[in-house]
Amino acid sequence: MTLTQQYISLYHLAEQTLLQSNISAFPVDPVRLCKKNGVLVTGYEKFSVVSGTPLQELLAISQDGFCMRYQERPVIVYNHDVSSPGRKRWTVLHELSHILLGHIDQQHLNIYERRQDVRRRMEAEADILTKCLIAPLPVALVCHVRDEKELRSLFGLSAEAAQNLYRDYRYLCARRRILALDAEPLLASCPRFFMEWRLKQLELSREQRRSILVTPTLEELKD
Ligand SMILES: [Zn+2]
């Protein structure tokens, strides 16, 4: 990644959205965030029954999910059967990002009605906003995240998203670039969460130390 003006603006949009939706703990509950923003979220099965669209047609649009205007409302339809909770979380927030960015409107009822080059730009924009909604990285800094695994657990990420976001995190922490995000408002809204996370982290470190010291039996320590 590079810290562009676009990234900073999208980070602020994510921060505003989280603050206005009273999100002060992580992982974010994507369905709650959608509801707070007037977006209806439903699964493929239910949408198939209500709209009379065969399930196969929905799966042909996307294996994961999509957003659209349906009866004048923004709606997100997603595939419950995807096994990774982190991936489902990403999908719903990615579709919410399209809606927040105005990528669907009266003229374009879904993203597939956009010209291909416009759509490509919109997909990239939605991906950046999704990253900032799912894992606002200044939160990771205050939580003293030390590795990819901790980042994954803090924000409820898929393995792939954790790998990419940890790379972004390292980049932003280097040369104190992360300070350019000016993240005080969001950080100030989560004091309880930070305390609970820190306690959990300390507990884990203590357990790790204990298991190193206690677990091996004499037999196991023999060459
Ligand atoms: Zn998309």
Residues whose N, C-alpha, C, O or C-beta is under 5 A from the ligand:
A	BS01	ZN	E123
